[in-house]
Amino acid sequence: MRLKDKVIVVTGGTGGIGKESVLKMIKEGAKVVVGDINAEKGNEVVAEVKQAGGEATFIQTDASKYSDVENLVQKTVDTYGTIDVMFNNAGIVIPKPLLEHVPEKDYDPVVSINQNGVYYGILAAAKKMVELGVKGTIINTASVYAMMAAELTFSYHASKGAVLMMTKSAALELSKHKIRVVAIAPGRVDTPMLHGLKDLGVWDKVVSEQMRGLTQPEEIANVVAFLASDESNVINGTCVMVEDGYTSFKTPLL
């Protein structure tokens, strides 16, 4: 098992990519700490893990608060003695045309979780890894929309674009401590977040743009588990595209 005895923290670990990554990492032998704001769902994920014979712990965490993320990392170390991998995955989207934005409702909440939450995760995990002398790995969930624009999701683009540069900058500064930092960029993934777009009347278009069909969360989880493993040791300071060609193809004419 590639992740045997590794201690891994996953924020946003109760649904979609996060939950499937937790389950995949457990199968690969890891001990996983699930950080999420939703305590009910967090405990359900941990119960599912334990029923399957794995080891996991839930710690309620608001990724938009540094004190919460710092507490998540510290409690992980208190419980398991170390932290090997930090997967900064918590994220939200609030679809709204730019000219209809109320910043406090449509921009600030998205940036506070998608951007600040990743920064907090990088900072808290890196400090602890350096303190413990751990040659760890930090994985950040970006998006294809860190690199391309779409209607209704200005705040999401801004926050995910920041994740790419935080990944590069952190990788540079942390390399001397033997800590890797890498991002992933999913495309259209079949998650509850994506299904929220059904209310906007654009679902058929959303599905058609992912030409081989929507990516399944477990397919992303397979890549995350690889990046968490020592097999990916040379992947650092970059963004791994997990989007099934989404950014390479235009929408077909026919």
Residue pairs with C-beta under 8 A, 6 or more apart in sequence:
1 27
1 28
1 29
2 28
2 29
2 225
2 226
2 229
2 230
2 231
3 25
3 28
3 29
3 30
3 225
3 228
3 229
4 28
4 29
4 30
5 29
5 30
5 31
6 25
6 29
6 30
6 31
6 84
6 85
6 228
6 229
7 30
7 31
7 33
7 76
7 80
7 81
7 82
7 83
7 84
7 85
8 25
8 30
8 31
8 32
8 33
8 83
8 84
8 85
8 86
8 87
8 228
9 32
9 33
9 35
9 72
9 73
9 76
9 83
9 85
9 86
9 87
9 121
9 125
10 18
10 21
10 22
10 25
10 32
10 33
10 34
10 35
10 87
10 89
11 18
11 35
11 36
11 61
11 63
11 69
11 72
11 87
11 88
11 89
11 90
11 117
11 121
12 18
12 35
12 36
12 63
12 89
12 90
12 91
12 141
13 19
13 21
13 22
13 32
13 34
13 35
13 36
13 42
13 45
13 87
13 89
14 34
14 36
14 38
14 41
14 42
14 44
14 45
15 41
15 191
15 192
16 189
16 191
16 192
16 193
16 217
17 89
17 141
17 186
17 189
17 191
17 217
17 220
17 221
17 224
18 34
18 36
18 87
18 89
18 90
19 45
19 217
20 217
20 218
20 220
20 221
21 87
21 89
21 220
21 221
21 224
21 225
22 32
22 34
22 45
22 49
22 56
23 48
23 49
23 52
23 218
23 221
24 218
24 221
24 222
24 224
24 225
25 32
25 221
25 224
25 225
25 228
26 32
26 49
26 52
26 54
26 55
26 56
27 54
28 225
28 229
30 85
30 228
31 55
31 56
31 80
32 49
32 54
32 55
32 56
32 57
33 56
33 57
33 58
33 59
33 72
33 75
33 76
33 79
33 80
34 42
34 45
34 46
34 56
34 57
34 58
34 59
35 42
35 58
35 59
35 60
35 61
35 63
35 69
35 72
35 90
36 42
36 58
36 60
36 61
36 90
37 60
37 61
37 62
37 63
37 90
39 58
39 60
42 58
42 59
42 60
43 58
45 56
45 58
46 56
46 57
46 58
49 55
49 56
50 56
57 76
57 79
59 71
59 72
59 75
59 76
61 68
61 69
61 71
61 72
62 68
63 69
63 88
63 90
63 113
63 116
63 117
63 120
63 121
64 109
64 112
64 113
64 116
64 117
65 120
66 116
66 120
66 123
66 124
69 117
69 120
69 121
69 124
70 120
70 124
72 124
73 83
73 86
73 124
73 125
73 128
74 128
76 83
77 83
77 128
77 132
82 132
82 134
83 125
83 128
83 129
83 132
83 134
83 136
84 134
84 136
84 137
84 228
85 136
85 137
85 138
85 139
85 228
86 121
86 122
86 124
86 125
86 136
86 137
86 138
86 139
87 139
87 141
87 224
87 228
88 117
88 118
88 121
88 122
88 138
88 139
88 140
88 141
89 139
89 141
90 113
90 114
90 117
91 113
91 114
91 117
91 141
91 159
91 193
92 109
92 110
92 113
92 114
92 193
93 110
93 153
93 155
93 156
93 193
93 196
94 105
94 106
94 109
94 110
94 155
94 156
95 152
95 153
95 196
95 197
95 200
96 106
96 152
96 154
96 155
97 151
97 152
98 154
100 106
101 107
101 154
101 155
106 155
107 154
107 155
107 158
110 155
110 156
110 158
110 159
111 155
111 158
111 159
111 162
113 159
114 156
114 159
114 160
114 163
115 158
115 159
115 162
115 163
115 166
118 140
118 141
118 162
118 163
118 166
119 166
121 138
121 140
122 138
122 140
122 166
122 170
122 181
125 136
125 138
126 136
126 138
126 170
126 174
126 177
126 179
128 134
129 135
129 136
129 177
129 179
130 174
130 177
130 179
134 179
135 177
135 178
135 179
136 179
136 180
137 179
137 180
137 181
137 182
137 227
137 228
137 232
138 170
138 174
138 179
138 180
138 181
138 182
139 181
139 182
139 183
139 184
139 224
139 227
139 228
140 163
140 166
140 167
140 181
140 182
140 183
140 184
141 163
141 183
141 184
141 186
142 160
142 163
142 164
142 167
142 183
142 184
142 185
142 239
143 156
143 160
143 163
143 185
143 186
144 185
144 186
144 187
144 241
144 243
144 246
144 247
145 153
145 156
145 157
145 160
146 157
146 160
146 161
146 163
146 164
146 185
146 239
147 161
147 164
147 185
147 247
148 247
149 157
150 157
152 200
163 183
164 183
164 239
167 181
167 182
167 183
167 237
167 238
167 239
168 237
168 238
170 181
171 180
171 181
171 182
171 236
171 237
171 238
172 237
174 180
174 181
175 236
175 237
180 233
180 235
180 236
180 237
181 236
181 237
182 227
182 232
182 235
182 236
182 237
182 238
182 239
182 240
183 238
183 239
183 240
184 220
184 223
184 224
184 227
184 239
184 240
184 242
185 239
185 240
185 241
185 242
185 243
185 247
186 215
186 220
186 242
186 243
187 210
187 215
187 242
187 243
187 244
187 246
187 247
188 194
188 206
188 207
188 209
188 210
188 214
188 215
188 243
188 246
189 214
189 215
189 216
189 217
189 220
190 214
190 215
190 216
190 217
191 217
194 206
194 214
197 203
197 206
207 213
207 214
208 251
209 246
209 251
210 244
210 246
211 244
211 245
211 249
211 252
212 244
212 245
215 242
215 243
215 244
219 242
220 242
223 240
223 242
226 232
227 235
227 240
241 247
